[in-house]
Amino acid sequence: MELGLAGKSVLITGAASGIGLASVEAFAAEGARVLAVDINAGVLHAAISALGNEHIKAQVADVTDAQQVQAAVARAVAEFGRLDVVFANAGGAIPTPTDQQDLEDYRRIMALNHDGVYFAIHAALPVMLAQGKGCFIVTSSGAGLNSAPGLTVYGAAKAGVISMARSIATEYGARGIRANVIAPGPMLTPPVREWLSGIPQGYERFCKQVPSGRMGTAEDIADAALFLASDRAEFVNGVVLPVDGALHARLSSPSLD
């Protein structure tokens, strides 16, 4: 299926590893020009260099700093002449029981997962409005749709960006702007893999809770992002797409496992 992404300009945050890096590679494989943005300079440059694609550029930036995000958007426009897609993917959690959460961690979590998304949208929106077209994709979480112990602040931030994207879709849809959300489910990231390896039959027991029988991969999310950014999704606006192996669709009930 032709996605119509060839030649488009894409900015991806949290691009040095995981979902972000998989998305950088996926968009570039479709012929898009990509600005990969991450705070971790060494890891970012090594990852982009390893991909060996001249259409991928690296930009070191802290998404919690509005001026650095503005500079990244300006760099994308300078490099590529326009900005078609912003994938606000950077995020992270500090799992902590709510009664033990300190104020500094609260502010860090909100800044990374909520403010960083707003800064990206706010910086890119004037560019897209001038073009008459643009697409935002935001990474939320299953914790933003439901809840999880120890993730109160993270979940609140991820729920907030769902509302933010929907608001952008309704406010600017008539002016050619789309904004959609991906809510990843349980992902087999290196930290999760390490955690499960320390639990007897941890991976098997975890996967039994997922209707599709496995955990997600960064490539699963990248594929969803490709579709949402593509010409095939022109009338898809303001949606939240769980990519979670039907976990969100399952009726919650106590488990005997």
C-alpha positions as CSV (number, residue, x, y, z in Angstrom):
1,M,0.0,0.0,0.0
2,E,1.4,3.4,-1.0
3,L,1.6,5.6,2.0
4,G,2.6,8.8,0.2
5,L,5.4,9.6,2.7
6,A,8.2,10.0,0.2
7,G,9.7,13.5,0.4
8,K,7.8,14.5,3.5
9,S,9.6,16.3,6.3
10,V,9.2,14.6,9.7
11,L,10.5,15.6,13.2
12,I,10.6,12.8,15.8
13,T,11.4,13.4,19.5
14,G,12.9,10.7,21.8
15,A,14.6,9.5,18.6
16,A,17.8,7.9,20.0
17,S,16.3,4.5,21.0
18,G,13.2,2.4,21.3
19,I,10.0,3.7,19.6
20,G,11.7,6.9,18.4
21,L,14.6,5.2,16.7
22,A,12.4,2.5,15.1
23,S,10.2,5.3,13.8
24,V,13.1,7.3,12.4
25,E,14.2,4.2,10.5
26,A,10.6,3.4,9.3
27,F,9.9,6.9,8.0
28,A,13.3,7.1,6.3
29,A,12.6,3.7,4.6
30,E,9.4,5.2,3.2
31,G,11.4,8.0,1.6
32,A,10.7,10.7,4.2
33,R,13.3,13.2,5.4
34,V,13.7,13.0,9.1
35,L,15.0,15.2,11.9
36,A,15.8,12.9,14.8
37,V,15.7,14.8,18.1
38,D,17.0,13.6,21.5
39,I,18.6,14.9,24.6
40,N,21.2,12.1,24.6
41,A,23.8,13.4,22.2
42,G,26.2,10.4,22.1
43,V,23.5,7.8,21.7
44,L,21.7,9.9,19.2
45,H,24.6,10.5,16.9
46,A,25.8,6.9,17.1
47,A,22.3,5.6,16.3
48,I,21.8,7.9,13.3
49,S,25.3,7.2,12.0
50,A,24.6,3.5,12.2
51,L,21.5,3.9,10.0
52,G,23.6,5.5,7.3
53,N,20.8,7.4,5.6
54,E,21.7,10.9,4.3
55,H,18.1,12.0,4.6
56,I,18.2,11.6,8.4
57,K,19.6,14.5,10.4
58,A,20.3,14.6,14.2
59,Q,19.4,17.4,16.5
60,V,20.3,17.4,20.2
61,A,17.6,19.1,22.2
62,D,15.8,18.9,25.6
63,V,12.1,18.7,24.9
64,T,11.4,20.3,28.3
65,D,13.0,23.5,27.1
66,A,10.7,25.4,24.8
67,Q,13.5,27.4,23.2
68,Q,15.4,24.2,22.3
69,V,12.2,22.7,20.8
70,Q,11.7,25.9,18.8
71,A,15.2,25.6,17.5
72,A,14.6,22.0,16.5
73,V,11.5,23.0,14.5
74,A,13.5,25.8,12.8
75,R,16.2,23.4,11.9
76,A,13.7,21.0,10.3
77,V,12.3,23.8,8.2
78,A,15.8,25.1,7.3
79,E,16.9,21.6,6.3
80,F,13.9,20.4,4.4
81,G,12.0,23.5,3.4
82,R,8.8,22.5,5.3
83,L,7.5,20.4,8.2
84,D,4.8,17.9,7.4
85,V,4.8,15.6,10.5
86,V,5.8,16.0,14.1
87,F,5.9,12.8,16.2
88,A,6.0,14.0,19.8
89,N,7.3,10.7,21.2
90,A,9.7,11.6,24.0
91,G,8.6,10.5,27.4
92,G,9.4,8.4,30.5
93,A,8.2,7.4,33.9
94,I,9.6,7.3,37.4
95,P,7.4,4.5,39.0
96,T,6.7,5.5,42.6
97,P,3.9,5.0,45.0
98,T,1.9,8.3,45.0
99,D,2.3,8.8,48.8
100,Q,6.1,8.7,48.3
101,Q,6.3,10.9,45.1
102,D,8.4,14.0,45.7
103,L,7.7,17.3,44.0
104,E,10.8,17.4,41.9
105,D,10.0,14.0,40.3
106,Y,6.4,15.2,39.8
107,R,7.7,18.3,37.9
108,R,10.2,16.2,35.8
109,I,7.5,13.7,34.8
110,M,5.0,16.4,33.8
111,A,7.7,18.5,32.0
112,L,8.8,15.5,29.9
113,N,5.5,13.9,29.1
114,H,3.2,16.8,29.0
115,D,5.1,20.1,28.5
116,G,7.4,18.6,25.9
117,V,4.4,17.6,23.7
118,Y,2.9,21.1,24.1
119,F,6.2,22.8,23.2
120,A,6.5,20.7,20.0
121,I,2.9,21.4,18.9
122,H,3.2,25.1,19.8
123,A,6.4,25.5,17.9
124,A,5.3,23.6,14.8
125,L,1.7,24.8,14.5
126,P,2.5,28.2,12.9
127,V,4.6,26.4,10.3
128,M,1.9,23.9,9.4
129,L,-0.8,26.6,9.4
130,A,1.2,28.6,6.9
131,Q,1.6,25.5,4.7
132,G,-2.2,24.7,5.0
133,K,-1.4,21.2,6.1
134,G,0.4,19.2,8.9
135,C,0.1,16.2,11.1
136,F,0.9,15.7,14.8
137,I,1.3,12.3,16.3
138,V,1.6,12.0,20.1
139,T,2.8,9.0,22.1
140,S,0.5,8.5,25.1
141,S,0.2,5.2,27.1
142,G,-2.1,2.6,28.4
143,A,-1.6,4.4,31.7
144,G,-3.2,7.5,30.1
145,L,-6.3,5.5,29.2
146,N,-6.6,3.5,32.4
147,S,-4.4,3.5,35.5
148,A,-1.5,1.6,37.0
149,P,-0.1,1.5,40.5
150,G,2.9,3.8,40.9
151,L,2.2,5.8,37.7
152,T,-0.3,8.4,39.0
153,V,1.7,11.4,37.6
154,Y,2.8,9.7,34.5
155,G,-0.7,8.6,33.7
156,A,-2.1,12.1,34.4
157,A,0.4,13.5,31.9
158,K,-0.3,10.9,29.3
159,A,-4.1,11.5,29.7
160,G,-3.4,15.2,29.3
161,V,-1.8,14.9,26.0
162,I,-4.7,12.9,24.7
163,S,-6.9,15.9,25.4
164,M,-4.3,18.2,23.9
165,A,-4.2,16.3,20.6
166,R,-8.0,16.1,20.4
167,S,-8.2,19.8,21.0
168,I,-5.8,20.6,18.2
169,A,-7.7,18.3,15.9
170,T,-11.0,20.0,16.5
171,E,-9.6,23.6,16.6
172,Y,-7.5,23.4,13.5
173,G,-8.9,20.4,11.5
174,A,-10.6,22.8,9.0
175,R,-7.2,24.4,8.3
176,G,-5.6,21.2,7.3
177,I,-4.1,20.1,10.6
178,R,-4.5,16.6,12.0
179,A,-3.5,15.4,15.5
180,N,-3.7,11.8,16.6
181,V,-2.5,9.7,19.6
182,I,-0.9,6.3,19.9
183,A,-1.3,4.6,23.2
184,P,1.2,1.7,23.4
185,G,0.5,-1.3,25.6
186,P,3.0,-3.5,27.3
187,M,6.3,-3.1,25.4
188,L,9.2,-5.4,25.5
189,T,11.8,-2.8,26.1
190,P,15.3,-3.7,27.5
191,P,14.4,-2.6,31.1
192,V,11.1,-4.6,31.0
193,R,13.0,-7.6,29.6
194,E,15.5,-7.4,32.4
195,W,12.8,-7.1,35.0
196,L,10.8,-10.1,33.7
197,S,14.0,-12.2,33.5
198,G,14.2,-11.9,37.3
199,I,10.7,-13.4,37.8
200,P,10.1,-17.1,37.5
201,Q,8.4,-17.6,34.1
202,G,7.9,-13.8,34.1
203,Y,7.6,-13.3,30.3
204,E,5.2,-16.2,29.9
205,R,3.0,-15.0,32.8
206,F,3.0,-11.5,31.6
207,C,2.1,-12.4,28.0
208,K,-0.8,-14.5,29.3
209,Q,-2.5,-11.3,30.4
210,V,-2.3,-9.9,26.8
211,P,-5.1,-11.2,24.5
212,S,-2.8,-11.3,21.5
213,G,-0.4,-13.4,23.5
214,R,2.8,-11.3,23.2
215,M,4.3,-8.0,24.2
216,G,4.6,-5.1,21.8
217,T,7.7,-4.0,20.0
218,A,9.0,-0.6,18.9
219,E,8.3,-1.6,15.3
220,D,4.6,-2.1,16.1
221,I,4.4,1.5,17.2
222,A,6.4,2.8,14.3
223,D,4.1,1.0,11.9
224,A,1.1,2.7,13.5
225,A,2.8,6.1,13.2
226,L,3.5,5.5,9.5
227,F,-0.2,4.9,8.9
228,L,-1.4,7.9,10.9
229,A,1.1,10.2,9.1
230,S,0.2,8.8,5.7
231,D,-2.1,10.1,2.9
232,R,-4.2,7.0,3.7
233,A,-5.2,8.5,7.0
234,E,-6.3,11.9,5.7
235,F,-9.7,11.7,7.4
236,V,-8.3,10.2,10.6
237,N,-8.2,13.1,13.1
238,G,-8.5,13.3,16.8
239,V,-8.3,9.6,17.5
240,V,-6.6,7.6,20.2
241,L,-5.2,4.4,18.8
242,P,-4.3,1.7,21.4
243,V,-1.5,-0.5,20.0
244,D,-1.6,-3.1,22.8
245,G,-2.7,-6.5,21.6
246,A,-6.3,-5.9,22.7
247,L,-5.3,-5.3,26.3
248,H,-7.5,-2.1,26.5
249,A,-10.4,-3.9,24.8
250,R,-10.4,-6.7,27.4
251,L,-12.9,-6.5,30.3
252,S,-10.9,-5.9,33.4
253,S,-11.4,-8.5,36.1
254,P,-9.4,-10.1,38.9
255,S,-6.9,-12.7,37.7
256,L,-6.2,-16.1,39.3
257,D,-2.8,-16.3,37.7
